[in-house]
């Protein structure tokens, strides 16, 4: 089954179609310094230009980037709490759910 809204991909090749907040939490919690330092979320509609990413920093924190050039929106923050990151990203993604 293909994604309707967005696809989350990790550096180590794991992907989830239309991840909910719980799935995002698991992806973020699974990041590590060995072979899985980031997760990106991209639209299923390849013509859309927005993206979201969560990257594990060397100190154990997380860099969160949310961008939508069409809306002239770009958020960048550093967080440490998996739950808050997953909720924030999930809330932002909810504003970008446009079925293809």
KALINMO-V964180 format. One record per residue. RES is the residue in three letters. SS is DSSP state (a for helix, b for strand, c for the rest). Layout:
# KALINMO-V964180
RES/SS  RES/SS
This chain:
# KALINMO-V964180
UNK/c  UNK/c  UNK/c  UNK/c  UNK/c  UNK/b  UNK/b  UNK/b  UNK/b  UNK/b  UNK/c  UNK/c  UNK/c  UNK/c  UNK/b  UNK/b  UNK/b  UNK/c  UNK/c  UNK/c  UNK/a  UNK/a  UNK/a  UNK/a  UNK/a  UNK/a  UNK/a  UNK/a  UNK/a  UNK/c  UNK/c  UNK/b  UNK/c  UNK/c  UNK/c  UNK/b  UNK/c  UNK/b  UNK/b  UNK/b  UNK/b  UNK/b  UNK/b  UNK/c  UNK/c  UNK/c  UNK/c  UNK/c  UNK/c  UNK/c  UNK/b  UNK/b  UNK/b  UNK/b  UNK/b  UNK/b  UNK/c  UNK/c  UNK/c  UNK/c  UNK/c  UNK/b  UNK/b  UNK/b  UNK/b  UNK/b  UNK/b  UNK/b  UNK/a  UNK/a  UNK/a  UNK/c  UNK/b  UNK/b  UNK/b  UNK/b  UNK/b  UNK/b  UNK/b  UNK/c  UNK/c  UNK/a  UNK/a  UNK/a  UNK/a  UNK/a  UNK/a  UNK/a  UNK/a  UNK/a  UNK/a  UNK/a  UNK/a  UNK/a  UNK/c  UNK/c  UNK/c  UNK/c  UNK/c  UNK/c
